Amino acid sequence: MSSFKKKIAVLGGGFAGIAATASLKEEGGFDVICFEKTSKYGGTWCYREESEEGVPSIMPTTIINHSKEMEL
Ligand SMILES: Cc1cc2nc3c(=O)[nH]c(=O)nc-3n(C[C@H](O)[C@H](O)[C@H](O)COP(=O)(O)OP(=O)(O)OC[C@H]3O[C@@H](n4cnc5c(N)ncnc54)[C@H](O)[C@@H]3O)c2cc1C
């Protein structure tokens, strides 16, 4: 079997990018890198004190309640 890993670039570290990156890593056999243009992952769901052009942010009072944990 070949040890060659297909390189995959995921653009954007919002929820879609995080889920895609985690799924590809879980599947294995890929060399995955996620590019995020801001300093934090999470996209819309990440609270940013400073606004970023074209990237929405939740309010500081938003409470996120979810049942899963993901590691990038
Ligand atoms: C309170 C709330 C409730 C919501 N409810 C729903 C719902 O019920 N259903 C629904 O479908 N949606 C809902 N949304 C919309 C929300 O946008 C999506 O749920 C989800 O966050 C979209 O994820 P995404 O990864 O596609 O995009 P985003 O969260 O927008 O992430 C995109 C990421 O890509 C990065 N990026 C952009 N351009 C580049 C580039 N050129 N290079 C590198 N990185 C880049 C950005 O910085 C950002 O981090 C809700 C949003 C909020 C705040």
The ligand as an SDF file (V2000), in Angstrom:
LIG
                    3D

 53 58  0  0  0  0  0  0  0  0999 V2000
  -27.1400   32.7270   16.7820 C   0  0  0  0  0  0  0  0  0  0  0  0
  -26.9630   32.1090   15.4120 C   0  0  0  0  0  0  0  0  0  0  0  0
  -27.8590   31.1380   14.9730 C   0  0  0  0  0  0  0  0  0  0  0  0
  -27.7100   30.5560   13.7200 C   0  0  0  0  0  0  0  0  0  0  0  0
  -28.5630   29.5710   13.3590 N   0  0  0  0  0  0  0  0  0  0  0  0
  -28.4000   28.9430   12.1960 C   0  0  0  0  0  0  0  0  0  0  0  0
  -29.2370   27.8460   11.8420 C   0  0  0  0  0  0  0  0  0  0  0  0
  -30.1290   27.4620   12.5900 O   0  0  0  0  0  0  0  0  0  0  0  0
  -29.0270   27.2340   10.6630 N   0  0  0  0  0  0  0  0  0  0  0  0
  -28.0260   27.6350    9.8060 C   0  0  0  0  0  0  0  0  0  0  0  0
  -27.8590   27.0210    8.7490 O   0  0  0  0  0  0  0  0  0  0  0  0
  -27.2500   28.6720   10.1190 N   0  0  0  0  0  0  0  0  0  0  0  0
  -27.3940   29.3230   11.2810 C   0  0  0  0  0  0  0  0  0  0  0  0
  -26.5750   30.3690   11.6150 N   0  0  0  0  0  0  0  0  0  0  0  0
  -25.6630   30.8580   10.5990 C   0  0  0  0  0  0  0  0  0  0  0  0
  -24.2100   30.4540   10.7920 C   0  0  0  0  0  0  0  0  0  0  0  0
  -23.5010   31.2870    9.8960 O   0  0  0  0  0  0  0  0  0  0  0  0
  -23.9480   28.9800   10.4430 C   0  0  0  0  0  0  0  0  0  0  0  0
  -24.5740   28.1630   11.3820 O   0  0  0  0  0  0  0  0  0  0  0  0
  -22.4690   28.5670   10.4680 C   0  0  0  0  0  0  0  0  0  0  0  0
  -21.7400   29.2960   11.4070 O   0  0  0  0  0  0  0  0  0  0  0  0
  -21.8640   28.7020    9.1200 C   0  0  0  0  0  0  0  0  0  0  0  0
  -20.5840   28.1030    9.1960 O   0  0  0  0  0  0  0  0  0  0  0  0
  -19.5190   28.2930    8.0860 P   0  0  0  0  0  0  0  0  0  0  0  0
  -18.2940   27.5540    8.5390 O   0  0  0  0  0  0  0  0  0  0  0  0
  -20.1050   27.9200    6.7600 O   0  0  0  0  0  0  0  0  0  0  0  0
  -19.2640   29.8580    7.9680 O   0  0  0  0  0  0  0  0  0  0  0  0
  -18.6430   30.9000    9.0160 P   0  0  0  0  0  0  0  0  0  0  0  0
  -19.0400   30.6080   10.4070 O   0  0  0  0  0  0  0  0  0  0  0  0
  -18.9740   32.2300    8.4530 O   0  0  0  0  0  0  0  0  0  0  0  0
  -17.0660   30.6520    8.8960 O   0  0  0  0  0  0  0  0  0  0  0  0
  -16.3110   30.9970    7.7580 C   0  0  0  0  0  0  0  0  0  0  0  0
  -14.8380   31.1250    8.1920 C   0  0  0  0  0  0  0  0  0  0  0  0
  -14.0330   31.2590    7.0250 O   0  0  0  0  0  0  0  0  0  0  0  0
  -13.0490   32.2340    7.2640 C   0  0  0  0  0  0  0  0  0  0  0  0
  -12.6330   32.7380    5.9560 N   0  0  0  0  0  0  0  0  0  0  0  0
  -13.3630   33.4910    5.0990 C   0  0  0  0  0  0  0  0  0  0  0  0
  -12.6520   33.7350    3.9950 N   0  0  0  0  0  0  0  0  0  0  0  0
  -11.4480   33.1280    4.1600 C   0  0  0  0  0  0  0  0  0  0  0  0
  -10.2700   33.0270    3.3570 C   0  0  0  0  0  0  0  0  0  0  0  0
  -10.2030   33.6100    2.1560 N   0  0  0  0  0  0  0  0  0  0  0  0
   -9.2130   32.3380    3.8340 N   0  0  0  0  0  0  0  0  0  0  0  0
   -9.2680   31.7400    5.0650 C   0  0  0  0  0  0  0  0  0  0  0  0
  -10.3550   31.8160    5.8740 N   0  0  0  0  0  0  0  0  0  0  0  0
  -11.4320   32.5020    5.4080 C   0  0  0  0  0  0  0  0  0  0  0  0
  -13.7300   33.2610    8.1550 C   0  0  0  0  0  0  0  0  0  0  0  0
  -12.8090   34.0340    8.8860 O   0  0  0  0  0  0  0  0  0  0  0  0
  -14.5700   32.3410    9.0620 C   0  0  0  0  0  0  0  0  0  0  0  0
  -13.8650   31.9500   10.2270 O   0  0  0  0  0  0  0  0  0  0  0  0
  -26.6810   30.9620   12.8630 C   0  0  0  0  0  0  0  0  0  0  0  0
  -25.7800   31.9350   13.3030 C   0  0  0  0  0  0  0  0  0  0  0  0
  -25.9160   32.4940   14.5740 C   0  0  0  0  0  0  0  0  0  0  0  0
  -24.9250   33.5290   15.0350 C   0  0  0  0  0  0  0  0  0  0  0  0
  1  2  1  0
  2  3  1  0
  2 52  2  0
  3  4  2  0
  4  5  1  0
  4 50  1  0
  5  6  2  0
  6  7  1  0
  6 13  1  0
  7  8  2  0
  7  9  1  0
  9 10  1  0
 10 11  2  0
 10 12  1  0
 12 13  2  0
 13 14  1  0
 14 15  1  0
 14 50  1  0
 15 16  1  0
 16 17  1  0
 16 18  1  0
 18 19  1  0
 18 20  1  0
 20 21  1  0
 20 22  1  0
 22 23  1  0
 23 24  1  0
 24 25  2  0
 24 26  1  0
 24 27  1  0
 27 28  1  0
 28 29  2  0
 28 30  1  0
 28 31  1  0
 31 32  1  0
 32 33  1  0
 33 34  1  0
 33 48  1  0
 34 35  1  0
 35 36  1  0
 35 46  1  0
 36 37  1  0
 36 45  1  0
 37 38  2  0
 38 39  1  0
 39 40  1  0
 39 45  2  0
 40 41  1  0
 40 42  2  0
 42 43  1  0
 43 44  2  0
 44 45  1  0
 46 47  1  0
 46 48  1  0
 48 49  1  0
 50 51  2  0
 51 52  1  0
 52 53  1  0
M  END
$$$$
